[in-house]
């Protein structure tokens, strides 16, 4: 079906803004907030009503904590953790988050449904126009084939709407409907993960550490392995978020993810409350688009942010932090472009956005893709966990690398080593 032109017959309502942001998750709300700081008129179109369900581990690493702080989000009362409890190779080690100059030394947990609601409200308080229950269906194109807005349907009656703007930001998540309509499809040579999670009543609801395991290999003669990890994140309300992330479906073995998660959780004491009988929600799953797997992140007036651009970290499946970071990057790019006259100067600014993403994440993502290849080998997983967890300093260094948490060349010896390793990696 051809994409409708902006010169087509008008809808019953016709609206405009400097920037239309499609999607009200962390990427979209962050983009809207930062655009308001630049004085831009921005509208956010979100297909659901808040609060809404999203499959997520609900954990915010220090990267996410910093992104929230940069936006002035009030996190008082959120559940705070000081580190990770890492399981593997028959060993368990507790590792505090590193104390660094540029990053907080703690993580936070908040249900994703509440997080998204708060971020959207934060953007709205800054002056963004947030509309829920609006499903964006297609981009509008001008006569030159450039995106000039979006077509949408609002409310239960599916009222047709048109929103016009010189720039549109897609923060739609994995679906990327607008990107697909312009020919930006997912790259098959990049990893695509999947996460499943449920909430359970558990005594692990309150804890100083987040439990993770990179050794979920099913037992038995086949000794299959999958490149993934399991988590138990206490929510502080009598429940815990328990889940499993398969970080590269291309390397999966076809094993039952539910069974793998169940087998791992069964290794914990029964009184931890992690069994089927303590579940308070069904098991739900969602995709994890990684390693800048859709691009370019800018074309013809459309910019991609967050999962729409595939910015999930291949090392650990972390997406919220990068969604908020790219929301800021896309806002800064859009504001800079709109300050320039329409034409080549504006277009040149916009075309630098994909390279900004690549410079920020490309080398780290390349290392992460190599890590996934190793994680798919059960012998490597067992050896590294059983021997590596004996050395807390080594675990700390590995978690800095995996979590993309260093002060770079200005940091300590570990940071300088991580910076050197990263510089040697080609960008994806």
Secondary structure, DSSP 8 states (H G I E B T S, - for coil): ----BTTS---SEEEE-SEEEE--SHHHHHHHHHHHHTT--EEEEESS-SS-------EE-HHHHHHHHHTT---TTSEEE-EEEEEETTEEEEEE----SSS-S-EEE--HHHHHHHHHHHHHHTT-EEEESEEEEEEEE-TTS-EEEEEEEETTTTEEEEEE-SEEEE--GGG-HHHHHTT--B-TTS-EEEEEEEEEE-GGGS-SEEEEES-----STT----SEEEEEEE-SSSEEEEEEEES-GGG-----HHHHHHHHHTTS-GGG--SGGGBSS--EEEEEEBTT-B--SEETTEEE-GGGGT-B-TTT---HHHHHHHHHHHHHHHHHHHTS-TTHHHHHHHHTHHHHHHHHHHHHHHHHHHHHHHHT-HHHHHHHHHHHTT-HHHHHHHHHHHHT---GGGS-HHHHHHHHHHHHS---
